[in-house]
Amino acid sequence: MANDAPATPSVAAPDDVFTWDESLLTGIEVVDAQHHRLVDLFNALNRAMFHGRALGVHEQQAILEDLIAYARRHFDDEERLMEEVGVDARHRELHRRLHQEFVDQVRSMWDARGHLRQPGDTLMGFLTSWLGLHIMGVDQAMARQIARIRAGADPAEAWAREEDPIDRRVANLLRMVGQLYHVLAQQNQDLLEANARLEQRVRERTAALEAANRRLEAFSRIDGLLGIANRGYFEQRLREEVARHARQQRPLALVMVDVDHFKRYNDRYGHQAGDACLRAVARALQGVVRREPDLLARYGGEELVALLSDTDLAGACVVAQRAVAAVRALGLRHEASDTAPVVTISAGAAARVPQGADDAARLVQQADAALYEAKRAGRNRAGGCEAAAAAGA
C-alpha cells in the first residue's frame, strides 16, 4: 500500500462539506492517508457540482472518474491488507460488498443526476452516510481486528469481539448512519429502476409513434379505394425514376390505362358496382405489373398508370397488351358499352431515355397521346405501339 498523503487534520475550504479530523483515523497510517485523499476528492466533486458552473460536462466527468479510480485503488489495497493479515472472512466479505456498492451507487447516481430534483444534495448525502459507515464503522473495526490478530488473537475471536461495542453511543450512531446509508442506497436503486421503466416506456412509445408514422406515410401513398399507389406518390416516383434513368441513360416507360365507357357503367349499374369494377380492374393490372421496381397507381377517376423501370417501348407495349387482355378476361358484364359486352380498357404506351427533369411531363404527355390513339382506334386495345411493331418487323 502506497502512502498518498499525510493523515493529519487539514483546514477545510469554505465550501467543503467533508472535514478530515481525528474521528476518522483508524490508526493504520497508509489507510488513513488514503481516506484523507478520498475526503479531498469528495470535496472536489462537491465543488464541481455546486460551485463549478464554469466547468464543462467533460471536466466534471473527469473529477468523478478520478474519484472512482482512486476509490477502487484504495479498496484493492484494503482488501489485500485484510487478506495478508488474515482478517476473518466474514468481515472481508462485508468490506468487499460495501466497496462494490460504493462504486455502483456513485456511478448510477451520477448517471441519473438529470432525473433528480437536487442531484448534488442527494449525492453528497450518500457520500456523507457512506463515509461514516465505511471509515467509522467497518474500517475502524478492521483496524481493531488487525491489531488483535497481530497481538496473537485468533481471527474469529478478533471478529467476535466487534459484536461487543466499547462505546454504546458510538455504536448507536453508527447504526443510525448505516440505516441512513441503506435508505439512500435503496432510494437510488428505486430511482434507477423507475428511470429504466420510464426509458422503456419512452422506447415503446417512440417505436409505436414511428410505426404509426410509417403507417400514416404508407396510407398517404395509397389510394383508399383501389389499394394501389395514388397520384401523389406516382408523381414523386416518376421524378425519382426520371432522374435515375437520366443518370444511367436507360429507358423508362409508362402505360396509361382508361376503363372504356366507365360513366355508362356507373349510370347502368350504380356507383357501388362501379367501385367494385375499378377494384377488379386494379387487381387484374397488378397481375401484369408485378416486377419489384415497377409501380401501378391510380391516376384519377377511372384512369390508372404503370411506371415501368428500365423498359423500352417494345416492353411497354407488351405490358399494355397484356393489361388489355387481362381486364377483358375478367368477363365483367357491361351492357352499356359500344365496344364489347364486357368491361374493357384502352391503354397507351410510351418510353424514352430521359435527359432531364422535363422528361417526366413529356413522358406523361406521350403516354396520354397513345391512350387517346387507342380510344380513337376503337378502344379495347393498346396505342402507341405501331413504331415498336414496325421496329420488330
C-alpha positions as CSV (number, residue, x, y, z in Angstrom):
1,M,0.0,0.0,0.0
2,A,1.4,3.4,-1.0
3,N,1.3,6.3,1.4
4,D,-0.5,9.0,-0.6
5,A,-0.9,11.9,1.9
6,P,-0.2,12.7,5.5
7,A,-3.1,11.6,7.7
8,T,-3.2,14.8,9.7
9,P,-6.1,17.2,10.2
10,S,-6.4,19.8,7.3
11,V,-8.0,23.1,7.0
12,A,-11.3,22.9,5.1
13,A,-12.1,25.3,2.3
14,P,-15.2,27.4,2.9
15,D,-17.4,25.4,0.5
16,D,-16.2,21.9,1.7
17,V,-18.8,19.6,3.2
18,F,-16.3,16.9,4.4
19,T,-13.8,17.7,7.1
20,W,-10.9,15.5,7.9
21,D,-10.4,15.1,11.6
22,E,-9.2,12.6,14.2
23,S,-12.5,10.9,14.5
24,L,-11.8,9.4,11.1
25,L,-8.5,7.9,12.0
26,T,-8.1,4.1,12.0
27,G,-4.5,4.0,13.4
28,I,-3.2,2.4,10.2
29,E,-1.1,5.1,8.6
30,V,-1.4,4.1,5.0
31,V,-5.2,3.5,5.3
32,D,-5.7,6.9,7.0
33,A,-3.6,8.7,4.3
34,Q,-5.9,7.1,1.6
35,H,-9.0,8.1,3.5
36,H,-7.7,11.6,3.7
37,R,-7.3,11.6,-0.1
38,L,-10.8,10.3,-0.5
39,V,-12.2,13.1,1.6
40,D,-10.3,15.6,-0.6
41,L,-11.8,14.0,-3.7
42,F,-15.3,14.1,-2.2
43,N,-14.9,17.8,-1.6
44,A,-13.6,18.3,-5.2
45,L,-16.7,16.6,-6.5
46,N,-18.9,18.8,-4.3
47,R,-17.2,21.9,-5.6
48,A,-17.6,20.8,-9.2
49,M,-21.4,20.2,-8.7
50,F,-22.2,23.2,-6.6
51,H,-19.6,25.8,-7.4
52,G,-18.3,24.6,-10.7
53,R,-20.7,26.2,-13.2
54,A,-17.8,27.3,-15.3
55,L,-16.7,23.7,-15.6
56,G,-17.8,21.8,-18.7
57,V,-19.5,18.4,-18.6
58,H,-16.3,16.7,-19.6
59,E,-14.4,18.4,-16.8
60,Q,-17.0,17.4,-14.2
61,Q,-17.0,13.9,-15.5
62,A,-13.2,13.8,-15.2
63,I,-13.4,14.7,-11.5
64,L,-15.9,11.9,-10.9
65,E,-13.7,9.4,-12.8
66,D,-10.7,10.4,-10.7
67,L,-12.7,9.8,-7.5
68,I,-13.9,6.3,-8.7
69,A,-10.5,5.3,-9.9
70,Y,-8.8,6.3,-6.6
71,A,-11.6,4.6,-4.6
72,R,-11.0,1.3,-6.5
73,R,-7.3,1.5,-5.8
74,H,-7.9,2.2,-2.1
75,F,-10.4,-0.7,-1.9
76,D,-8.0,-3.1,-3.5
77,D,-5.3,-2.1,-1.0
78,E,-7.6,-2.6,1.9
79,E,-8.8,-6.0,0.7
80,R,-5.2,-7.1,0.1
81,L,-4.2,-5.9,3.6
82,M,-7.0,-7.9,5.3
83,E,-6.1,-11.0,3.3
84,E,-2.4,-10.7,4.2
85,V,-3.1,-10.2,7.9
86,G,-5.8,-13.0,7.9
87,V,-8.9,-11.0,8.9
88,D,-11.9,-13.2,9.4
89,A,-13.6,-14.0,6.0
90,R,-17.0,-12.7,7.3
91,H,-15.6,-9.2,7.8
92,R,-13.7,-9.3,4.5
93,E,-16.9,-10.2,2.6
94,L,-18.8,-7.4,4.3
95,H,-16.0,-5.0,3.4
96,R,-15.8,-6.2,-0.2
97,R,-19.6,-5.8,-0.7
98,L,-19.6,-2.3,0.6
99,H,-16.7,-1.4,-1.6
100,Q,-18.5,-2.6,-4.7
101,E,-21.8,-1.0,-3.6
102,F,-20.0,2.3,-3.3
103,V,-18.7,2.2,-6.9
104,D,-22.0,1.1,-8.3
105,Q,-24.1,3.6,-6.3
106,V,-21.9,6.6,-7.1
107,R,-21.8,5.8,-10.8
108,S,-25.5,5.2,-11.0
109,M,-26.4,8.4,-9.0
110,W,-24.1,10.4,-11.3
111,D,-25.7,8.9,-14.4
112,A,-29.2,9.6,-13.1
113,R,-28.5,13.1,-11.9
114,G,-30.5,14.6,-14.7
115,H,-33.6,13.0,-13.2
116,L,-33.0,14.2,-9.7
117,R,-34.6,17.3,-8.3
118,Q,-31.4,18.1,-6.2
119,P,-28.7,15.8,-7.6
120,G,-25.9,17.5,-5.6
121,D,-27.6,17.2,-2.3
122,T,-28.6,13.6,-3.0
123,L,-25.1,12.5,-4.0
124,M,-23.4,14.4,-1.1
125,G,-25.8,12.9,1.4
126,F,-25.0,9.5,0.1
127,L,-21.2,10.2,0.4
128,T,-21.6,11.5,3.9
129,S,-23.5,8.5,5.1
130,W,-21.1,6.1,3.3
131,L,-18.1,7.9,4.8
132,G,-19.4,7.5,8.3
133,L,-20.4,3.9,7.8
134,H,-17.2,3.0,5.9
135,I,-14.5,4.7,8.0
136,M,-16.0,5.0,11.4
137,G,-17.7,1.6,11.0
138,V,-16.1,-1.2,9.1
139,D,-12.7,0.4,8.6
140,Q,-12.1,1.1,12.3
141,A,-13.5,-2.3,13.0
142,M,-10.9,-3.7,10.6
143,A,-8.1,-1.8,12.3
144,R,-9.1,-3.2,15.7
145,Q,-9.2,-6.7,14.4
146,I,-5.8,-6.3,12.7
147,A,-4.4,-5.0,16.0
148,R,-5.8,-8.0,17.9
149,I,-4.6,-10.6,15.3
150,R,-1.1,-9.0,15.3
151,A,-1.2,-9.3,19.1
152,G,-1.8,-13.0,18.8
153,A,-5.6,-13.3,18.7
154,D,-7.4,-15.8,16.5
155,P,-9.2,-14.0,13.5
156,A,-12.6,-15.4,14.5
157,E,-12.1,-14.2,18.1
158,A,-11.0,-10.8,16.9
159,W,-14.1,-10.6,14.7
160,A,-16.4,-11.8,17.5
161,R,-15.2,-9.1,19.9
162,E,-16.6,-6.5,17.5
163,E,-20.0,-7.7,18.5
164,D,-19.4,-6.2,22.0
165,P,-19.0,-2.4,21.3
166,I,-16.8,-0.5,23.6
167,D,-18.9,2.7,23.4
168,R,-22.7,2.1,23.1
169,R,-23.3,5.7,22.0
170,V,-20.8,5.3,19.1
171,A,-22.4,2.0,18.2
172,N,-25.9,3.6,18.1
173,L,-24.6,6.5,16.0
174,L,-23.0,4.1,13.5
175,R,-26.2,2.0,13.4
176,M,-28.2,5.2,12.5
177,V,-25.6,6.1,9.9
178,G,-25.8,2.6,8.5
179,Q,-29.6,2.8,8.3
180,L,-29.3,6.2,6.5
181,Y,-26.9,4.7,4.1
182,H,-29.1,1.8,3.2
183,V,-32.2,4.0,2.8
184,L,-30.3,6.3,0.4
185,A,-28.9,3.3,-1.5
186,Q,-32.4,1.8,-1.7
187,Q,-33.8,5.1,-2.9
188,N,-31.1,5.3,-5.5
189,Q,-31.9,1.7,-6.7
190,D,-35.6,2.6,-6.8
191,L,-34.8,5.7,-8.8
192,L,-32.7,3.7,-11.3
193,E,-35.5,1.1,-11.7
194,A,-38.1,3.8,-12.2
195,N,-35.8,5.5,-14.8
196,A,-35.3,2.2,-16.5
197,R,-39.1,1.6,-16.7
198,L,-39.6,5.2,-17.9
199,E,-36.9,4.8,-20.6
200,Q,-38.5,1.5,-21.6
201,R,-41.9,3.2,-21.9
202,V,-40.3,6.0,-23.9
203,R,-38.7,3.5,-26.2
204,E,-42.0,1.6,-26.6
205,R,-44.0,4.8,-27.3
206,T,-41.3,6.1,-29.7
207,A,-41.4,2.8,-31.5
208,A,-45.2,2.9,-31.6
209,L,-45.1,6.5,-32.9
210,E,-42.6,5.6,-35.5
211,A,-44.7,2.7,-36.6
212,A,-47.8,4.9,-36.7
213,N,-45.8,7.4,-38.8
214,R,-44.8,4.7,-41.2
215,R,-48.4,3.6,-41.5
216,L,-49.5,7.1,-42.0
217,E,-46.8,7.6,-44.6
218,A,-47.9,4.4,-46.3
219,F,-51.6,5.5,-46.2
220,S,-50.6,8.8,-47.7
221,R,-49.2,6.9,-50.7
222,I,-52.2,4.6,-51.2
223,D,-55.4,5.2,-53.0
224,G,-58.2,4.3,-50.5
225,L,-60.5,2.7,-53.0
226,L,-58.1,0.6,-55.1
227,G,-55.4,-0.2,-52.6
228,I,-52.7,0.8,-55.0
229,A,-50.4,3.9,-55.2
230,N,-52.1,7.3,-55.5
231,R,-51.3,10.0,-57.9
232,G,-49.2,12.0,-55.5
233,Y,-46.9,9.0,-54.9
234,F,-46.8,8.2,-58.6
235,E,-45.6,11.7,-59.4
236,Q,-42.9,11.5,-56.7
237,R,-41.7,8.2,-58.0
238,L,-41.8,9.4,-61.6
239,R,-39.5,12.3,-60.7
240,E,-37.1,10.0,-58.9
241,E,-37.1,7.4,-61.7
242,V,-36.6,10.1,-64.4
243,A,-33.6,11.4,-62.5
244,R,-32.1,7.9,-62.0
245,H,-32.7,6.8,-65.6
246,A,-31.2,10.0,-66.9
247,R,-28.0,9.3,-64.9
248,Q,-27.9,5.8,-66.1
249,Q,-29.1,6.6,-69.7
250,R,-31.6,3.8,-69.5
251,P,-35.2,3.8,-71.0
252,L,-38.2,4.5,-68.7
253,A,-41.7,3.6,-69.8
254,L,-45.3,4.5,-68.9
255,V,-48.6,2.7,-69.7
256,M,-51.7,4.9,-69.2
257,V,-55.0,2.9,-68.8
258,D,-58.6,4.1,-69.0
259,V,-61.7,1.9,-68.4
260,D,-63.8,2.1,-71.6
261,H,-67.3,3.8,-71.2
262,F,-66.9,3.8,-67.4
263,K,-69.5,6.6,-67.0
264,R,-72.1,4.5,-68.8
265,Y,-71.1,1.6,-66.4
266,N,-71.8,3.7,-63.4
267,D,-75.1,5.0,-64.8
268,R,-76.2,1.5,-65.6
269,Y,-75.1,-0.4,-62.5
270,G,-74.6,2.2,-59.9
271,H,-71.6,3.7,-58.1
272,Q,-71.0,0.8,-55.8
273,A,-70.8,-1.6,-58.7
274,G,-68.5,1.0,-60.4
275,D,-66.2,0.9,-57.4
276,A,-66.2,-2.9,-57.4
277,C,-65.4,-2.8,-61.2
278,L,-62.4,-0.5,-60.6
279,R,-61.1,-2.7,-57.9
280,A,-61.3,-5.7,-60.1
281,V,-59.5,-3.9,-62.9
282,A,-56.8,-2.8,-60.5
283,R,-56.3,-6.4,-59.3
284,A,-56.0,-7.6,-62.9
285,L,-53.4,-5.0,-63.7
286,Q,-51.4,-5.9,-60.6
287,G,-51.1,-9.4,-62.0
288,V,-49.5,-7.8,-65.1
289,V,-47.3,-5.1,-63.4
290,R,-45.6,-7.3,-60.9
291,R,-41.9,-6.5,-61.1
292,E,-40.4,-5.1,-57.9
293,P,-39.2,-1.8,-59.3
294,D,-42.4,-1.1,-61.2
295,L,-45.4,0.8,-59.9
296,L,-49.1,0.7,-60.5
297,A,-51.1,3.8,-59.5
298,R,-54.4,5.4,-59.8
299,Y,-54.0,8.5,-61.9
300,G,-57.5,9.9,-61.5
301,G,-61.1,8.6,-61.8
302,E,-61.1,5.5,-63.9
303,E,-57.5,6.2,-65.2
304,L,-54.6,4.1,-64.0
305,V,-50.9,4.3,-64.8
306,A,-48.0,1.9,-64.7
307,L,-44.4,3.1,-64.3
308,L,-42.0,0.6,-65.8
309,S,-38.4,0.8,-64.8
310,D,-35.6,0.0,-67.4
311,T,-38.2,-0.7,-70.1
312,D,-38.2,0.4,-73.7
313,L,-41.2,1.0,-76.0
314,A,-41.4,-2.7,-77.0
315,G,-41.5,-3.8,-73.4
316,A,-44.1,-1.2,-72.5
317,C,-46.3,-2.4,-75.4
318,V,-46.1,-6.0,-74.1
319,V,-47.3,-4.8,-70.7
320,A,-50.1,-2.7,-72.3
321,Q,-51.4,-5.5,-74.4
322,R,-51.3,-8.0,-71.5
323,A,-53.2,-5.4,-69.4
324,V,-55.9,-5.1,-72.1
325,A,-56.2,-8.9,-72.3
326,A,-56.3,-9.4,-68.5
327,V,-59.2,-7.0,-68.0
328,R,-61.1,-8.4,-70.9
329,A,-60.6,-11.9,-69.4
330,L,-62.4,-10.8,-66.2
331,G,-65.7,-11.1,-68.1
332,L,-67.4,-8.3,-66.2
333,R,-70.7,-7.6,-68.0
334,H,-71.0,-4.2,-69.5
335,E,-74.3,-4.0,-71.4
336,A,-74.0,-0.2,-71.9
337,S,-70.7,-0.5,-73.8
338,D,-70.4,0.1,-77.6
339,T,-67.1,-1.7,-77.6
340,A,-67.7,-5.1,-76.1
341,P,-70.3,-6.9,-73.9
342,V,-67.8,-6.9,-71.1
343,V,-65.6,-4.3,-69.3
344,T,-62.5,-3.4,-71.4
345,I,-59.7,-0.9,-71.2
346,S,-57.7,1.2,-73.5
347,A,-54.0,1.6,-72.9
348,G,-51.3,3.9,-74.2
349,A,-47.6,3.0,-74.1
350,A,-44.7,5.4,-74.1
351,A,-41.0,5.1,-73.4
352,R,-37.9,7.3,-73.6
353,V,-34.4,7.7,-72.3
354,P,-34.8,10.8,-70.0
355,Q,-32.3,13.6,-70.5
356,G,-33.6,15.9,-67.7
357,A,-36.4,16.7,-65.2
358,D,-38.7,18.0,-68.0
359,D,-38.9,14.4,-69.5
360,A,-41.3,13.5,-66.7
361,A,-44.0,15.7,-68.1
362,R,-43.1,14.7,-71.7
363,L,-43.4,11.0,-70.8
364,V,-46.9,11.5,-69.4
365,Q,-48.0,13.5,-72.4
366,Q,-46.6,10.9,-74.7
367,A,-48.5,8.1,-72.9
368,D,-51.7,10.1,-72.8
369,A,-51.5,10.7,-76.5
370,A,-51.0,7.0,-77.1
371,L,-54.1,6.3,-74.9
372,Y,-56.1,8.8,-77.0
373,E,-54.9,7.0,-80.1
374,A,-56.2,3.6,-78.7
375,K,-59.6,5.2,-78.0
376,R,-59.8,6.8,-81.4
377,A,-59.0,3.4,-83.0
378,G,-62.0,1.7,-81.3
379,R,-60.9,1.1,-77.7
380,N,-60.1,-2.3,-76.1
381,R,-56.5,-2.1,-77.4
382,A,-53.1,-0.6,-76.8
383,G,-52.0,2.5,-78.5
384,G,-48.6,3.9,-79.3
385,C,-47.2,0.5,-80.3
386,E,-47.1,0.9,-84.1
387,A,-43.5,2.1,-84.0
388,A,-42.5,-0.8,-81.8
389,A,-44.2,-3.3,-84.1
390,A,-42.5,-1.8,-87.1
391,A,-39.2,-2.0,-85.4
392,G,-39.8,-5.6,-84.5
393,A,-40.8,-6.4,-88.1
